[in-house]
């Protein structure tokens, strides 16, 4: 860990030119005393770092101290910077590692690409925290100690004990054979097997984790994309699913499709609306999805859904019919 921190310290000085001990401590998330010890270690190792006194003083490197990463063209450098802006690494507890890696990449870029690539990356925003309606899109919080233990077991190929809180159940310990990690819309998932059966665990529901010494029972090679697709299909076809026949306005068709689990059939009506047969996870999911579309969609079947939506609309109308 200290070696990584020393490298990061050098790169920060390369990037900013001069930084105070307090500023370095904040960026490295350590104490000022630790920064001063690291500066002494770098000097002893021959790194040309020196201190400047005064109000605007701090630590700096002698000009010209750098290495270059050769062979990258402008688009390749831009792609690396954009990749570093994505939040997927947060789901696996690698956010700080990604930030450190991108600092090293930027510092090592050839002079001709560094400024232009950095400026171009600032003009692209990937996965902002809010959408156009100012709804906050937050990644799930997973304790770093938990996700680090899960990650180690996955990479080492060892069995894993997790204290898991399934929906509507009391948290309990279970031993699994980890296969891989998947992130979808900033939500992390552990793909594993338990007693030979496929299991998918949401990382935010893992309360504690412990890597075991026993090797995991799993294939040497795995196609995670295929495994995820198969488990997604199993999820969509399980539970108390309902199938609904819906007429939807073309402007809201995509909203319906994005909300539904699957689209079974689709055909166009003469008035330009679409008639779709779609699957929802359960009755509550179906009612919620159709209610969001208001008068831009009509549930044609089943009858219980039409009745439920009508009763809800009547209750809302009655509420607002009463004078204040």
N, C-alpha and C positions, 0 to 999 in steps of 0.2 A: 504493500500500500504506500509506503513512504517513497519508494522509487517512482511510482506513478505520480505522486504529489510533487516530487522534485521536477519531473518533466513538465507537469502542468504549470508550475511556478515559472520555469524558464520560458514557456510558450506565452504565458500571460505578459511577461516583461517584453517579449518580442513583439507581441500584439499591441501593447499600450505604450511602450517606450519607457515610461516611468510610473511606478505605483508605490504608494506608501505601504508600510507594514500592515496598517489597519485595513487598507483596501484589499491587499493580498489575502489577509486573514478571512475577510468576508467572502471573497470569491472562492477560496479553497475550503471554506467552512471549518477552519481550525482557529486556534488562539494566536494572538500576536507573538507570544513567546515561541510557539512552534514555528512560525514563519521566520523569526530571527535565527532559530537553530538550523532551519533548512538553508537559509542564506549562507551561514557559516559552512555548512556541509558542501554547498555548491562551490564556494570559494576554495575550500580545501581540495576539491576535486579538479580544480583548474578552470572552472567556468568563470568567465570574466564579468562578474557581477560586482557593482560598486554602489556605495551609498552617497547621496547628495544631501547636504544639510540645508536647513532653512525652511521657511514656511511652505514652500512648494516643492520640498525635497522628497526623497524616496529612494527606491532602489531601481537600478537600470543595468542594462548590459552594454558592453562596449559595442559600437557600431560594427556591423558585418558578421556578427556571430549568428549563424543560421545554417540550416541544411535545406535542400530543395527536393521536392517530389517531382521527378521529371516524367515525361510521357503523357501527361494529362492535357487534353485540349480544353477549350473554353466550355463546351457543352458538357464534357465529363465532369469538370470541376463544378459547374452549376448543378448537375444532377446530384452530386455528393452533398452540396449545401442544402438542396431542397429535401433530400432524404433525411438530413439531420434536423429539419424543422418539423418533421412529423412526430406525433405523440405516441405512436404505437409502442415505442420502447418503454414508455412509462408503465404500461400494463405488465411488463415483465421485470420491473424493478431495475431497468437499465438506463433510466433518464440521465443520471449523473455521468455514467460511463459514455453515453452518446455525446453529451456536451463536451466532455474531455476529448473524445475522439475527433469531433468536428473542429475543436480548437487546434488540434495537431494538424488536421488536414489543411485548414486555412493558412496556418503558419508555414506549412511546407510547400504551398503552391508556388509555382514560378511567379516572379514579380509581374510579368505581363498579364497574368490571369487573375491575380489575387483581388485587385480592386474592382475590376469589371465584373467578376463572378459574384463578389460579395454584394455589389450594388444591384445586380440583376436578381439575386436571391431576395433582397429586401423588397423587391417589387412584386413578389409572389407570396400570397398568403394561403397556406395549406391547413385545412381543418381548424378554423377559428373556434373560439370558445362559445360563440353565440351565432345563431342563424339570423336571417333577415328580420324575423319577428322578435329579436332580442331574447329568444329563449336560450338559456344557458345550457351548453352541451358539456357536461362534466364527465371526465373519465372516472371510473370507479377507483376508490381508494383501497389499496392492498398493502398491508404492512410489509416493509422492505425485508424484514427478517423472514417472513413467511414465503414471499415469492423467491427470495434467494435460495432457500432450502429446497423449494420445489424445482427451481431451475437446476440446481446442482444434481438432484436425483435424476432429472431428465437427461442431462448431459452425461452423467456417469453411468447411466443404465442400471441404477439400483432401485430396489423397492422403496416405497414411500408411505409413511403413516401420516394421515391428515385428520384433523379434527374439523369435520365438515357440518355446516348448518344448512341442510336441505330445506326448501320452502315448506313451512307448516310442520316441521319435525324438530325434535330435540336434537341439538348437536351431538354427534358421536364420532368416535375414532373408527377409522377403517384403513386397512392396508391395501395399497393398489400397486399395479405395475405401470409406471408412467411411460407414455409413448411419445408425446410431444406437446407443445404449447401453441395456441392459436389466439390471435387477437382480432376481434371484429368490432368496429366502431368504438374503439377504446375500451372494450370489455375483453378481459383475458380469460381463457379457458384452458384447462388441463385435460388432454385426451389420455385415457388410461384404460386398463382392463382390471377387473376384479373377479377373481375366481374364474378367469377365462372369458367373462362377459364384458362387452364394450361399455365403458362409462365415460361421461363427460361432466367435469366439475368446473363450476364458475369460481375463478380465483378469489373474487370478493367475498365468497362464502366460506373460504378456508380460514378458519380461526387460528390454527397452528399447524405446523408441518415438521416432520422429522425424517431425514434421509437415513435409511437403514443400510447395513453392510451387505445384505443378501442381494445377489444380482436379480434384476427384474426379468420376468419371463415375457419376452417380446421379440418380434422379428428383428434381424439386424438392419434391414432397410424398411423404410416406411414412406408411403406417398401421403403426406399430410393433407394435401388438397383433396385427394380422393376420399380419405378417411373422414374429413370434415363434411364433404358432400353426402356421404353415406349416413352419417349421424344426423345431419340436418333433415334428411329424408325420413329417418326413423322418428325424429321429433315431430315432424309435420303429420305423420300418419298415426301417431299415438294419441292417447288421452281421449277427452270427450269432444272430439271435433264435430263441427257442424258444417253442412254445405248449404250455401245460400244462393238464390237466383236474384240478381241485381240488375236494374237499369241505371246507368250512370251517364252523366253529362260528359262529353269529351274533355272538357277542361279539368275534370276531377278524376278521370279514369286512372291516371298514374298514381294518384293518392290512394285509390282503392286497391290497386295491384300491389303497391308497396306495403300496405297494411295487412293484406290477406296472406295466409300461409302458402296458398297455391291457387292457380287459375286452371279450372278443368276445361271449360269451353268458353268461346267468345264468338259473338256474331253482331253485326250492325243492324240497327233498326232503321226504318225509312226516314225518321226525323233526325238522324245523325247521332243519336245516343247509342251506347253500346250495351249489349245484354250479355252479362257474364255469369258463369257458375263458378263460385269461389269457395274455398275452404277457410274456416276460421278455427282457432284453437278450441274455443268453447262458446257457449251462448253469450256470456258476458263480453267476450272479445268481439263477436259479431254485432251485438247491439251497440257497443262503444264505437266501432268502426263506421257503422252506418249513420249513427248520430252525428259524427264529426262532419259528414258530407251534407247534412241538412237537406235542402230541397234539390240538391244536385244529384241525388241518388234516391232510388226507390227499391226497397226490398219487395220482390214479388212472391217469394216463398223462402222459408216455410211460414205458415199463417201465424204461429206463435210469435215470430219476430215482428211481423207487421203489427200485431196487437200490442206488443210491448212498446214499440216505437210510438204508436198512436197514443197509448196511455201516458207515456212520458211527455209527449208534446201537449196533450190536454192538460196535464198537471202544470206545465210551465205557463200555458195560456191562462189558466185559472189564476195562477199566482199574480200575473201582471194585469189581470182584469180588475183586481181589487184596487180601489183608489187609495193613494197614500194617506 
